[in-house]
Amino acid sequence: MGYRPAMADKPKGRGLGTLLVHAGERAVALRARPTVTPIYGTSTYLYPTAKELDQAFADGNQPVYSRHGNPTLDQLEGALSAVEAGKGAVAYGSGMAAIYAAILAAGTPKGESVPAVRRVLVANDLYGATLRLLDEQFRAQGAEVKFTDVCDLDRVQRDLESLRPEVVFFEQISNPCLRVVDVETVVRLAHAVGARVVVDNTFATPILERPLGLGADLVVHSATKFIAGHGDVTAGAVVARTSMVLDVLRHQARLLGAILGPFEASLVARGLKTLELRIQRQCFNAAALASWLSEQPKVARVLYPGLESHPQHLLAKERFGGLFGALVAIELDVTGREQIFRFLDALGLVLPATTLGDIYTLVTAPFISSHRELSSEQRRELGISDSLLRFSVGIEELSDIQNDLAQALEAISDTQT
């Protein structure tokens, strides 16, 4: 956010896999450069003279205080910007902090630094905490927040023309029902009414799609999930398409102090290097698992963009380059929460956890976790039944994941015979 070394390691023409491994590294000018950016665990920096310190403050290109910039954090932000093909990135202490910052920056009038979010058009199918953020923060402060079905492009156009929002926000692949959005078309419609577009790309990751290349103004990641990938750090990030919005993000991050620490940044950067390899394996496992689950008698429905039964399958096939994500949602053919709990308790390898994107296969029941604050009527309107489970498929052997699910399905079958 302050110290910006030259990015000599980002030549044109390098592939995404190479950028994931090398972007941002070895940028600090030392005679013997470390292979991996060290963890700069310092809160402030010293200069030989007061004049040099004054100059460091003035030009904004040298480190002076870790709220303004840290070399470890700069490496991560440079790498995230490179892999999302943006102008720059800002990292935060959590995905929720990143979402809040992105909406604020998107709502800031062009050429100004003071946010003025008055009207926001958002997808109605979102992570539960994001729904609460919009209601308890933006709506409570006087913003008009309107929900729409972003997969219904005719409705999106009507809502854009009637609301005239400053900001449009949605998840590229929605949580937890895995709906897929036509980013390019929504961006075109939003820009036609002067709105900036913020895309939460956590589920898709830059491996499946890079929304900035489709015209989105900001991309958000809960880096806790696939980006870091190992379940050992909490972080968020926003990548900007233009320098103007990036400057607003950095300015606001300095004022609010919503920065990521160097130790956490190092963990996220480590995970980013293997993102492509992990996603490829996870997508392979998820696709096979979705097909297998579709054949199980105790599974009433499988939601996965790679299945022909998915309503946006053709869009996902066109946009995602043959991969369909590592998330699979199912509805069990059971009645009552007791059966859901019995299934979850019977699992051994698959871990019931309220997160996703780890190397481990995880499962969560949205009605008791991410969307528990919504009423049962609100959940039903979003397609979230009490029998819906969301799996984040890991990198384990596929047969082991299937065997664990099979015995858990058998456990609920035994109670209904």
PyMOL commands that set and color helices and strands:
alter all, ss='L'
color gray80, all
select helices_A, chain A and resi 16-22+50-59+71-83+95-106+128-139+153-163+183-192+205-208+211-214+243-256+262-273+275-293+313-319+337-346+366-368+376-381+398-414
alter helices_A, ss='H'
color red, helices_A
select strands_A, chain A and resi 88-92+119-123+144-148+167-171+196-200+218-221+236-240+299-303+327-332+351-352+362-364+388-392
alter strands_A, ss='S'
color yellow, strands_A
deselect
rebuild
show_as cartoon
